[in-house]
Amino acid sequence: SCSGSALHTILFSMNRGEGMTLVNLTLPFIDHRYPLVDGISRHESHYLNACTMLPGESDSRGRFMIDVPVVLDFLAERKFF
């Protein structure tokens, strides 16, 4: 998942630490362990609910699509680019 990939990025990044900002694209729910990792790390994390389950999918292992305009707006507002 997007959040799972982000968690691995946090844990195994060569450049982790202060000044690193991570934007995690999530469904309306996230694993509650991720904020625990954020709390002991020296980076800034944002959990952006920008994913929507595809029709017929019903759980966290289902297929989903990313709402690209929501993500771009979020990044632009915070001057990521």
C-alpha positions in Angstrom: 0.0 0.0 0.0 1.0 3.6 -0.2 1.4 3.9 3.5 3.3 0.6 3.8 5.8 1.8 1.1 6.1 5.1 2.9 6.9 3.3 6.2 9.7 1.4 4.5 11.0 4.6 3.0 11.2 6.1 6.5 12.9 3.1 8.0 15.5 2.3 5.2 16.2 5.7 3.7 19.8 6.8 3.6 18.8 10.4 4.0 16.3 10.1 6.9 16.4 12.6 9.6 15.6 16.2 10.3 14.5 18.2 7.3 12.9 15.1 5.6 9.2 15.5 4.8 7.1 12.5 3.9 3.7 12.6 2.4 1.8 9.3 2.7 -1.2 8.8 0.5 -3.8 6.8 2.4 -7.3 5.5 2.4 -9.5 7.0 5.1 -7.7 4.7 7.6 -4.0 4.2 8.4 -2.2 1.7 10.5 -1.9 3.2 14.0 1.7 2.1 14.3 2.9 4.6 11.7 2.5 7.6 14.0 4.5 5.7 16.6 7.4 5.5 14.1 6.9 9.1 13.2 7.2 10.0 16.9 10.6 8.5 17.3 11.9 9.7 13.9 13.2 13.2 13.1 11.1 13.9 10.1 7.8 15.5 9.3 5.0 13.2 8.1 1.6 14.0 6.5 -1.1 11.4 6.0 -3.2 12.6 3.0 -6.5 10.8 2.4 -6.2 10.8 -1.3 -7.1 7.3 -2.2 -10.6 5.9 -3.1 -11.5 2.2 -3.1 -12.6 1.0 -6.6 -16.2 -0.1 -7.0 -16.7 -3.6 -5.6 -13.6 -3.4 -3.2 -14.4 -3.5 0.5 -11.3 -3.8 2.7 -7.8 -2.4 3.1 -6.4 -5.0 0.8 -8.6 -4.0 -2.1 -7.7 -2.1 -5.2 -7.9 1.7 -5.1 -7.2 4.8 -7.2 -5.3 7.9 -6.2 -7.0 11.3 -6.5 -4.2 13.0 -8.3 -5.7 16.6 -8.2 -6.0 16.3 -4.4 -2.4 15.3 -4.1 -1.1 18.0 -6.5 -3.1 20.7 -4.6 -1.7 19.5 -1.3 1.9 19.6 -2.6 1.4 23.0 -4.3 -0.1 24.6 -1.2 2.9 23.5 0.8 5.4 24.6 -1.9 6.9 21.2 -2.6 7.3 22.3 -6.2 
